[in-house]
Amino acid sequence: MNIADIINPANLVYEKTKVMNDTPMHYCPGCSHGVVHKLIGEVIDEMNMQDKTIAIAPVGCAVFAYKYLEIDWQQAAHGRAPALATAVKRLLPDRLVFTYQGDGDLAAIGTAETIHACNRGENIAIIFINNGIYGMTGGQMAPTTLKGMKSSTSPNGREVPLAGNPLDITKLLAQLEGVCYATRHAVHTVAAVKKTKRAIRQAFENSMQNKGTSIVEVVSTCSSGWKMTPADSNDWMVDNMFPQYPMGDLKNE
Amino acid sequence: MSKKNQDKEVLLMKGNEAIAHAAIRCGCDGYFGYPITPQSEIMETLMEMAPWETTGMVVLQAESETASINMVYGAAGCGKKAMTSSSSPGVSLMQEGISYLAAAELPCVIVNVMRGGPGLGTIQPSQADYFQTVKGGGHGDYKMITLAPGSVQEMADHTVMAFELAFKYRTPAMILVDGIIGQMMEKVVLPPYQPRWTEDEIIAISPWATLGKPTTRKVNVINSLRMEAHEMEELNNILQGRYREIEKNEVIYEEINCDDAEYLLVAFGISARICQKTVELARAEGLKVGLLRPITLFPFPTEAIKKHAEKVKAIMSVEMNAGQMVEDVRLAVNGKVPVEFYGRMGGIVPSPNEVFEALKTKLLK
């Protein structure tokens, strides 16, 4: 076989999406961000929307998302992404507009912006990376941190009388009429990755069909914040995060 | 304000209403705001006029001032003419957004119809947000082009000018006005209609805008984060250079009876209207008093005041606060002549006679 045979399109079974560039990612080994970025890039590519997408980046580890996906980005203040997305979509209704946010961004400081964008039924997609911890700032407790889970601001484990219960924000949002699609997935197995990609595709399609707000929660690992190996993080996530944040659709209209 | 009158050239309306009319007429793409007294008429008028049916302008009541300023950021990032308005406590909530807008070099217009503070304060008018606006209520080294209307006409004119300056320098512009001018009714000639920019025009005017990346260019990223210190310093150098340009080119002020003045009053907004009467009272008693009214608060008319300091015996700044602009007057005067201050706080408006008595007490020593 010569090189021409090897790279014959008929033999090509996989190719990195052109929407994702070759910039080395700053994310930790085993981090879910890398996989989700790739899936988003693939979906944008398959929908042929690279030149019609405007994405809003959060504050958190994914503050640098704009370095990795070749689309126009706006970097928002912490928690404010849904407000930016609201204005962008209202002024440019034919673009694909989505936010990409972590648990602190979406469910702590940004709670009001999240709820009200969803309540208004903005035609946007919200990609919510929930790893129950604040990775970028060094592993502090998040609203979604589990009971008893250790973090740098809950060194003895999250205590309910002090910090309240873990917040299931997606369940809250699913109750709003403005939300057409609320779903929860993960990217720790091949099967899970495929489901997440389908969910992202559906969320993006919903927004282009003006059905309202879609939220795709990706329950994720943070091996740095959790102080585990990536492999152990996946197992810990299945055993502890999934019971609190079960997989599947909470709403699909 | 009924719709059938809007074809007439001269109208009678509140300052707040004039801002709404002017915004629609200058091709504003989006208004995002939250109600607060004494400026809710701005959004109410916009909603009543329903410009989404005529020009396609988006008018959206947000859930807070925090959300409003971030909606402005999103719109501005797309090269659109976006604005918001609020009053003092709400503008406090916008400070984070303003710092981000300045750092991301985003043009936009923010209106502060000032009320008494601090805290929840009062709905009566004040001028106590001068420091917040001109010295930076948000974090970091930045400035906002700041216009200070003194009449309903200027409320309309400054809306147009604020957008022009914001886009000329890629920076947020603030219209800083006291509650009285927002609420008072005066005659106004509204600006002519300008169509909203087409997408091609936006691309030409603002090639950095996020509209979706075509194959013909690299990605556009609206961002204020610079991880490397030298990159952050570089951004700051660019911003500072821009502010020096603004200081050189955009100073606007008005002089009343200043040619032979021996005493100078410095005041903006409604305080200047009051001081105009004080100048009349003084002149009637043979006192040669003049008034310098800054119309741009940033850039401050430093040179003009400096020149007056060469000729007058004393200067008094008159403000509805505890003494804010007076500090910039003192900097300009640089010790050449005495600079005094007279002010009322808590939403109280001084009378021309009161200011005249203060002038005699403080300046005629």
Boltz contact constraints between the chains, C-beta under 6 A:
constraints:
  - contact:
      token1: [A, 51]
      token2: [B, 212]
      max_distance: 6.0
  - contact:
      token1: [A, 51]
      token2: [B, 213]
      max_distance: 6.0
  - contact:
      token1: [A, 51]
      token2: [B, 214]
      max_distance: 6.0
  - contact:
      token1: [A, 52]
      token2: [B, 212]
      max_distance: 6.0
  - contact:
      token1: [A, 54]
      token2: [B, 210]
      max_distance: 6.0
  - contact:
      token1: [A, 66]
      token2: [B, 221]
      max_distance: 6.0
  - contact:
      token1: [A, 70]
      token2: [B, 219]
      max_distance: 6.0
  - contact:
      token1: [A, 71]
      token2: [B, 213]
      max_distance: 6.0
  - contact:
      token1: [A, 72]
      token2: [B, 210]
      max_distance: 6.0
  - contact:
      token1: [A, 72]
      token2: [B, 212]
      max_distance: 6.0
  - contact:
      token1: [A, 72]
      token2: [B, 213]
      max_distance: 6.0
  - contact:
      token1: [A, 72]
      token2: [B, 219]
      max_distance: 6.0
  - contact:
      token1: [A, 72]
      token2: [B, 220]
      max_distance: 6.0
  - contact:
      token1: [A, 73]
      token2: [B, 221]
      max_distance: 6.0
  - contact:
      token1: [A, 74]
      token2: [B, 77]
      max_distance: 6.0
  - contact:
      token1: [A, 74]
      token2: [B, 210]
      max_distance: 6.0
  - contact:
      token1: [A, 74]
      token2: [B, 222]
      max_distance: 6.0
  - contact:
      token1: [A, 75]
      token2: [B, 223]
      max_distance: 6.0
  - contact:
      token1: [A, 77]
      token2: [B, 96]
      max_distance: 6.0
  - contact:
      token1: [A, 77]
      token2: [B, 100]
      max_distance: 6.0
  - contact:
      token1: [A, 80]
      token2: [B, 70]
      max_distance: 6.0
  - contact:
      token1: [A, 83]
      token2: [B, 67]
      max_distance: 6.0
  - contact:
      token1: [A, 83]
      token2: [B, 70]
      max_distance: 6.0
  - contact:
      token1: [A, 83]
      token2: [B, 71]
      max_distance: 6.0
  - contact:
      token1: [A, 84]
      token2: [B, 70]
      max_distance: 6.0
  - contact:
      token1: [A, 84]
      token2: [B, 73]
      max_distance: 6.0
  - contact:
      token1: [A, 84]
      token2: [B, 74]
      max_distance: 6.0
  - contact:
      token1: [A, 86]
      token2: [B, 71]
      max_distance: 6.0
  - contact:
      token1: [A, 87]
      token2: [B, 71]
      max_distance: 6.0
  - contact:
      token1: [A, 87]
      token2: [B, 74]
      max_distance: 6.0
  - contact:
      token1: [A, 87]
      token2: [B, 75]
      max_distance: 6.0
  - contact:
      token1: [A, 88]
      token2: [B, 74]
      max_distance: 6.0
  - contact:
      token1: [A, 88]
      token2: [B, 78]
      max_distance: 6.0
  - contact:
      token1: [A, 90]
      token2: [B, 58]
      max_distance: 6.0
  - contact:
      token1: [A, 91]
      token2: [B, 29]
      max_distance: 6.0
  - contact:
      token1: [A, 91]
      token2: [B, 30]
      max_distance: 6.0
  - contact:
      token1: [A, 91]
      token2: [B, 58]
      max_distance: 6.0
  - contact:
      token1: [A, 91]
      token2: [B, 75]
      max_distance: 6.0
  - contact:
      token1: [A, 91]
      token2: [B, 78]
      max_distance: 6.0
  - contact:
      token1: [A, 91]
      token2: [B, 80]
      max_distance: 6.0
  - contact:
      token1: [A, 95]
      token2: [B, 212]
      max_distance: 6.0
  - contact:
      token1: [A, 112]
      token2: [B, 63]
      max_distance: 6.0
  - contact:
      token1: [A, 113]
      token2: [B, 67]
      max_distance: 6.0
  - contact:
      token1: [A, 116]
      token2: [B, 63]
      max_distance: 6.0
